[in-house]
Amino acid sequence: MIRKQLFAVAALGLAAAGCSYTSTTEAVVPPPRPVAVAAPVYVPPTTVVYTDPTPVPAYIPPAPPSPPAGVQAFRDEYGFRYDGQGNRIDARGNIISPHSTTP
């Protein structure tokens, strides 16, 4: 019987101790930190200078005028005559049709 009484007293004491425990935690809020504000920086206005990105071409002298049509300008390696416009011409200076197959 003493065992039962001892067990009951121990159980009742533990139950009372478990119920009476209270834990209060307080959240400590840190004080606000001062915010550092930088002074505005003065930037002087810049002068924009436009430069043309295209290079200046070198001086190229004008080409001499080509001879008129019908006047021999050159001969090719086969002996055919050509005028200043690239037309093939015969010995008298007449333009030969490009569709012609006879020399």
C-alpha angles and dihedrals in degrees: 000000000000088000092057092048092047091049092049093050091049093048092047091049093050092047091050092047092049093051097045096054113105125177120198119185120188119206109227110215111207115233114262115268119231113257115234112225117195119222114250113266116230113227114190115226114261125225112238113219115194115217121187108240094208114090120237108254119237117253111274114189115230115266116249112257115268118244114267122263113288096026114107113250102170147339126234126225091273094055098254115145123229132189128221093275093053096256117143111239135193127232092278093051097257117144113247115220113249088226092061116104097191119085 
